[in-house]
Amino acid sequence: MSNLDVEAVDDIDTPTGVDAPEYVLYGGKGGVGKTTCAAATALASAQDDTATLVVSTDPAHSLSDTLETDIPSEPTRIREDIPLYAAEIDPEAAMGEGPLGMEADALGGLGGLLGGGGPMGGDAGGPMDGEDPIGGEEGLLGGSMPGADEAAAMRLLLDYTDDDRFDRVVIDTAPTGHTLRLLELPETMDSMVGKILQLRERFSGMMDSVKGMFGGGDDVDTEAGIQDIEELSARIERLRAILRDPARTDFRIVMVPETLSVMESDRLLAQLTDFEIPVSTIVVNRVMQDPSEVLGREVDTPGPNTDSCEFCARRWEVQQDALARAQDLFRGHEVRRVPLFADEVHGEGLLSVVAACLD
């Protein structure tokens, strides 16, 4: 092995001038490394003296492990030397405060009028007991309602976009399906209001007869519940307008160099395009290339030896096919590579290397 004049990880220049808008979302299939990318971008952003919040909306949290510190459910400054804030959303705790910032009883009452028992419809009986009027293709809303995780995440993200403490928000999103259900909420809410008004007009007598199911016979303030939903829908629409603005938002798709992951990412890109969510960057994680080769400068971080390791050579061959397909499918987007490291990525050293790969 030739002697190389390498640069130690700890000596890598602190990333500055992070090339990112004020909202950066990392999305993709579960387990591809979204948390690592989000943590690296947030750390580099804060090191550039930009007040940065990194937040995880994935119920399976690993942000605390990656940043090597306990992270609470509310945005909290986790570094004294740089303006880095973090939060791991606790869906159960957030739902205890009322789904999406509404009173649980109000939304639960509306769900009950449609035949569901819980805040988003449930198992308790109603005027259409035995049917699923909210969910399913034939349901009143033409699809399933979002669950607690999505509702809690959206409610808190709405709050964070209005928080002037942060100049940049980096979001480690839940896996693909959850993220897209969040983005569908405005249509869901609009449809809910329309269906409720239709039912109230057609079944006003029936509604009067089932008031007892809400708090022992107290009147259900349906008008207030509808107003809550309409106000929420307006807030979500404002958030979606932000997410659709390429000057303010970049949704970065993370994948691994495998055929199935490429196909999943291509579907996600198509869905995001339908939602008019800008995607400028595709991140291919765990590439079996030497980190020095990926970065274009020598770093003292070991990489795979495809010359003497048959396993490494075969995996690299498979990955090259996937990378070629990704380059073709995602033409017009920045395709960034992050190498597969010998060690688990956590702590400032390797996160700085990841940030440099993403910059």
N, C-alpha and C positions, 0 to 999 in steps of 0.2 A: 504494500500500500504506500503510495507516494505521500511525502510530507506536505501537508497543506497549511497555508497561513490562514487558520480559521478564526472566526470571531465567536466568542463565547455567547451563549444565549443571554446571559445576564448583562452583556455589554452592548446588545443590540440597541441602537438609538431608539428612544421612546417615540412611538408613532405620533406624528403631528399632522394637523390639517386633514382630519378624516373626511374623505370625499363622500358625504352622505347628507341627505336632507334632514329635516327635523324629526321625521318619523321613519324608522327603519324596522321592518317586520321580517323575521326569518320564519319561513314556513316550509312544509314538506311532510313526507311520511315520517312516522315515529321512528326514532333511533338512528337518524342520519347525521346528527350532530348540530341541530339548530341551537341548542343551549350553548355549546362551545362557541359558535359563531357570534351569537348575541352577546355573550360575556366578553369576547375579545373586542368586538366593535365598541361596546360601552366603555370598556377599560381604556381603550385608545382615545376615545372621544373625551373622556374625563381627564386624561393625561394632557390633552390639548387645552385644558382649562375651560371646557364646555360643560356646563351643568347638565349631567346626563342621568336619566333614569333607565334602568334595565328591569323589565318586568316579565315574569313567566306566567302565561295563562294555561300552561299544560298541567293537568292534575298530578302527573308523575314528575314532581319537581326534582331537578338536579342542579339548579343554579347555585344553591348554597355550597354544594360540593365543588363545583367548578371554580367559584370565586373564593373558596376556602374560608367562608365566614357564615355565621347564622344570618339568614335573611327573613325578616318578618313579613306579615301579610300586608302591611301598609308601607308606602314608600319611606325609606329611612336611609340617611347618609351612612355608608358603610366604610368610607375612607376619610380620614382627617386631612390627608395631604392633597387629595384631589377631590373635585365635586362629583363623586360617584354615589348615586342613590340606587336602591334596589328594592324589589318587592316580589314575593311569590304569592299569587292570588290563592286564597283559601276559599274554594267555592261554597263550602258548607257555611262558613262564617258569614260570607257575603250574602248568601241567600237568607240567613237569619235576620238580616237588616231589611229584607224585602227584595224580591227579584227585580233587578233592573232599576232600583231606586223607587219602586212603587210600593204601596202598602200591600202586603201579601193577602190580606182579607179582601181587598177590592178586586185584585186580579183573580183570587180564588173564587170569589162570588161570580165573576163573569164566566170563569171556567165551569163552575157548577151549573150555571144556567144553560150551558151548552152540553151538559151531561157528564162533566168531569168533576173530581173531588178535590184535587190539589191545585196549587197555584198555576200550573200549566196543564190542567186536566189530569185526572187520575182514575182510581178504581172505584171511588164511591159512586153510588147510583145517582141518576138524575132523570130528567124528563124523557131522555132517550136511552134509558138503561138498556144495556145489551148491545148497543152500537158504539162505534168510536167516531163521534161526530167531529172531533177536532183533528185526529190524526188519520193517516191512511189516504190513499189516492181518492177515495170517495168521501172523505171527511169534509167538514165545512171549510177547512182552511186549505184543502187540497194537498196536505202533506203534514209530516209530524212537526210538533212544536219543539223548539229548542229546549234542552234540558238545563239542569241547575248549573253545570259547568259553564255553558255558553252564556246563560243569563247573567251569572255573576261576573264573568269576564267582561262582558259588554258594559255592564253597569259601571265597573271600575275604570275601564278604558275611557268611557265618556268623561269621568272625573279627571283622569290624567291629562286628557287633551286640553282641559281648561285650567290646568295647574301652571301658574307662571313661575314656579320654582325651577322648571326644567326647560332648557334650550333644545334638548334632543331627547326623544324617547325611543328606546330600542326594545322591541317586543319579541320574546321567544314564544311563538304561538303554539297552541295545541296542534295535534296531528291534523292532516289535511281536511278531513270531513268536518271536524269541529270548527275549524276556521271558516269554512265556507258557509256553515249554518249560521255563524255570527253575522256574516255579510248579508244573509237573506232576511234578517229580522225586520227591516222596514216594510217589505212587502207582506211579511207574515202579519205584522201589526195592522197594516192598512186593511188586509183581508179580514182580520179578526173583527175590527170595528164594523166593517160593512156587513159581515154575517150576523153580528150581534144586533145591529139595527134592523136587519131583515127579520130576525127571529122575534124581536120585541114587537114588531108590527104585526106579525102573523100569529104569534102565540102569547099575546099580552095576558090573556086569562090564565094560561098555563103558568106563566111566570109568577103571577100573584099566588098561585096555589103552592108553589115550591119555595116561598120565602123562608119558611121555617127551617130549611136546611142551613141557613146562614146565621148562626149565633142565636138559636133558640127562638126564632120567630121575628127577630128584628128586621126592619126594612133594609133591603139591599140598595145602596145608592148606586144604581147602574150608571146614571149620568156622570157621577164623579169617577167611576171606574173607567168609563169610556174616555173622559177627559184626561185621565192619567195616561192611558194608552196612547192617545193622540199626542200628548206632550212628549212622551217617551219616543214615539216615532219621529217627531221633529228633531229631537236630540240625536237620535241614531242617524237620521238623514244628514245632519251636519257633520257627524263623524265620517260618514261614508263620502261626503264631499271632500273632506280632507284626504281620505285614503285614495281618492281618484285623482288628486292633484299631483302630477309628477314633480312639481317644484317643491312639494312638501313631504312626499311619501315615496319610499322605495320598498316594495315587497320583494325580498330576495329568496328565491327558491333554493333549498339545499337538497342535494342528492348524493348518492354514492355511485362510483363507476361500475354499475351493474345494469344489465339490460332491463330488468323489471323496474329498477329505480328510475331509469331514464324514461320509461313509458309512463310511470306514475307522475313524474315531473312534467312531462308533456301534457298530460291530462289536466294537471293543476294549472299550468300556464294557460291552457285553453279556457278553463273555467274562470280564472282571474281576468282574462281578456274579456269574457262575456260580462263580468261585473265592472269592467273599465278600470280595474286596479292596475296601476303601472308596475311593470316588472322590468328592471334594467339589468339585473345581475342574476346569474345562475352560479351557484357555488357547488363545485364537485369536491366532496370531502373524502379523506382516506385514500388518496391516490398514492400508489406505490412508486413514488419518485423520491429521489433524494431531496430533502428540504432545501439544500443549497441550489439545486437545479431549478426548483420551483420559484425560489426567491430571486435567483439571478445574482446571488452573492454568497460567499462562504459563511456558513454558520456551523457551530460545533454541536450539531444535533444529528445523531445517527439515522441513517436511512437504509432501505432494503438493498441488498446486493444481488442484482438480477444476473450477474455474471457467474457466480459460484453457487447460488441457491436455486435449485430446480423449482422448488415450490414458488419462490418469489418470481422467477421468470415466467412460470405458467400463469400466475395470478396477474402479472403485469400484461401479459398477452391478452387475457380476457378483458382487463380494464381498458386496454388501448382500443379494442373494438367498441366498447361502451362509450369511451371518450370521443371516438370518431363520430359515432351516431349522435352524441350530444352536441358536438360542434355543428353538425348538419341541421339538427332539429332546432337548435336555439340560435341560429344565425341572426345577427342583428342585436344580440344581447351580449353583455360582458360575461364571459365564462371564466370564473376564477377557480384555481385549483388549490386545495389545501392537502398537504401530504399526510400519509399515515405515519404517525409517530410511534417510536418504540415504547414510550411511556404514555400513561393516561394524561390527557390534557386537563390540567387544573393548576391554578397558581399563575402568578404574573409572568414567569419566564416563558413558558410555552404559549400562553395566551398572546403574548407580544409577537411571537412568531406567526401565529394564526392571523392576528390583526394585520401584520405586514403582508401576508398572502392575500388578504381581502382588500387591501388598500389599492 
